[in-house]
Amino acid sequence: MAPITRFAAFKYKPGTTNEQKRASLDGLLKLYEENAHLVNYGPRGGRNNNPEGFDKGFDVVFTVQFKDKTARDEFIPDPKHVAYKMSIMDIVADVIVYDFEEGDYGY
């Protein structure tokens, strides 16, 4: 089966401190370290530096590559993943999560 790439972006709520943002990032890194058996790489990301203005206000974007759909589907309900999502809900205003198989455009 083909690898699945996850693109995810977080938009923090106004007033979120840098310490809270750092804790969110540290939690994300730890989550994927603990689930390294499911991924080829991840997370890779950073903040926007494109001057065109199409960032939609998102603060940070990252990608992760799961080994395949089975690995991604194992990750989604993982208790550590669910706990991480719940831990950041108070500081995140919006999230995009988009999973895709490279080259599969659906047409």
C-alpha positions as CSV (number, residue, x, y, z in Angstrom):
1,M,0.0,0.0,0.0
2,A,1.1,3.6,-0.7
3,P,2.2,6.0,2.0
4,I,-0.3,8.6,3.2
5,T,0.9,12.2,3.7
6,R,-0.9,14.3,6.3
7,F,-0.9,18.1,5.9
8,A,-2.1,19.8,9.1
9,A,-2.3,23.5,10.1
10,F,-3.2,25.1,13.4
11,K,-4.5,28.6,13.9
12,Y,-4.1,29.7,17.5
13,K,-6.7,31.7,19.4
14,P,-5.9,35.3,20.1
15,G,-4.0,35.6,23.4
16,T,-2.3,32.3,23.1
17,T,1.2,32.7,24.6
18,N,4.4,31.6,23.1
19,E,4.8,29.2,26.0
20,Q,1.4,27.6,25.2
21,K,2.4,27.3,21.5
22,R,5.7,25.7,22.4
23,A,4.0,23.2,24.7
24,S,1.6,22.4,21.8
25,L,4.5,21.8,19.5
26,D,6.4,19.7,22.1
27,G,3.3,17.6,22.6
28,L,3.0,17.1,18.8
29,L,6.7,16.0,18.5
30,K,6.3,13.6,21.4
31,L,3.1,12.2,19.9
32,Y,4.9,11.2,16.7
33,E,8.0,10.0,18.5
34,E,5.8,7.6,20.5
35,N,4.1,6.5,17.2
36,A,7.3,6.3,15.1
37,H,6.4,2.7,14.1
38,L,3.5,4.1,12.1
39,V,5.3,6.9,10.1
40,N,8.1,7.2,7.5
41,Y,8.8,10.7,8.7
42,G,7.2,13.5,10.7
43,P,6.5,16.0,11.7
44,R,8.2,18.4,9.3
45,G,6.9,22.0,9.3
46,G,7.2,25.6,10.5
47,R,5.6,29.0,10.3
48,N,4.6,30.7,7.1
49,N,7.1,32.9,5.3
50,N,5.3,33.4,2.0
51,P,4.6,37.1,1.4
52,E,1.6,36.6,-0.9
53,G,-1.0,36.7,1.9
54,F,-2.8,33.4,1.3
55,D,-2.0,31.8,4.7
56,K,-5.6,32.3,6.0
57,G,-4.2,33.2,9.4
58,F,-2.8,29.8,10.2
59,D,0.2,29.9,12.6
60,V,1.9,26.6,11.9
61,V,1.8,23.9,9.3
62,F,3.3,20.4,9.3
63,T,3.4,17.2,7.3
64,V,3.8,13.6,8.4
65,Q,4.0,10.6,6.2
66,F,2.3,7.5,7.5
67,K,3.5,4.1,6.2
68,D,0.1,3.4,4.6
69,K,-3.6,3.8,5.2
70,T,-3.6,1.0,7.8
71,A,-1.0,2.9,9.9
72,R,-2.9,6.2,9.5
73,D,-6.2,4.4,10.5
74,E,-4.4,2.9,13.6
75,F,-3.1,6.4,14.6
76,I,-6.4,8.3,14.4
77,P,-8.2,6.5,17.4
78,D,-4.9,6.0,19.4
79,P,-5.5,7.2,22.9
80,K,-2.4,9.4,22.9
81,H,-3.5,11.1,19.7
82,V,-7.0,11.7,21.1
83,A,-5.5,13.1,24.3
84,Y,-3.2,15.4,22.4
85,K,-6.1,16.8,20.4
86,M,-8.1,17.4,23.5
87,S,-5.1,19.1,25.2
88,I,-4.8,21.8,22.5
89,M,-8.5,22.6,22.0
90,D,-8.5,25.5,24.4
91,I,-5.8,27.3,22.4
92,V,-6.6,26.4,18.8
93,A,-9.2,28.4,16.9
94,D,-9.1,26.4,13.7
95,V,-7.4,23.2,12.3
96,I,-7.0,21.8,8.9
97,V,-6.1,18.1,8.5
98,Y,-5.8,16.8,5.0
99,D,-4.5,13.3,4.2
100,F,-3.6,12.2,0.7
101,E,-1.9,9.6,-1.4
102,E,0.7,11.2,-3.6
103,G,-0.5,11.3,-7.3
104,D,-4.1,10.3,-6.5
105,Y,-6.2,13.3,-7.6
106,G,-9.4,11.4,-7.8
107,Y,-9.9,11.8,-11.5
